[in-house]
Amino acid sequence: MRKRKGIYQAFDAAGNVISDERWQITLPDDPASGDGVWQIESEVTRIAPFSHPRIESLAAQLLGARADPPDWQTLSIHTRDGSVEAGVRFESDSAGRRYARFCWRRNRQNWQRKYVWKTDCEIGYNSPLSGTAIVWRSKLRSGESRIITMITIDAATLEPQPARQIWSHRGFETRDTPLGRLCLARYEFGPVEAPTRSRLWCDEDGVIYDYAAADGSSFRLAAINATRA
């Protein structure tokens, strides 16, 4: 297994810093094989003008199966003071149909919602690491596109909202990064019916270096470990 660590900064459309995110991902030695455990962990400090300032932790785990993309196994989000939390659990019925149960809590109120989980489903959240997980699972090649069902967990309310999105791998571009100029894969994505698209640039491990949302907000990699050992 390999570990990579770094720090993201998030900006709103006006250019204000609204969060810092210290993250770590654990990868199989050969991510292309699809075997092993894929793990994400982060601590996010969200500050004003973000609408709900807080410190939160995010943890997710995906399991790979040979010749198949890694599949979501667990996802949890909780604030340091315990006032807000969310999670996703996966279950199957007697007919073998798989479901994702989204649970969330705010101010001592609890909700849950259940969705049929199909191979085209993904989970989104206000963290570039959710984009990394989608890159892992999509296995898109340069020039390919795919329509998915994105179930986005709202960063303020934690309520899940499904929508159809299209993801496209637009090839490779050279960009300035904390490690110098690198050739990175460019992805574009957004609602199927929308003319504008968000963009991200990532390396061969799916680590996102730059993320520009269609609404003008963005994430940028501020620091990363110099090696991938």
Secondary structure, DSSP 4 states (H G I P E B T S, - for coil): -EEEEEEEEEE-TTS-EEEEEEEEEEE-SSGGG--SEEEEEEEEEE-TTSSS-EEEEEEEEEEEETTEEEEEEEEEEEETTSSEEEEEEEEE-TT--EEEEEEEEETTEEEEEEEE--TTEEEE-SSHHHHHHHHHHH-PPTT-EEEEEEEEE-TTT--EEEEEEEEEEEEEEEEEETTEEEEEEEEEEEETT-S--EEEEE-TT--EEEEE-TTS-EEEEEEE-S---
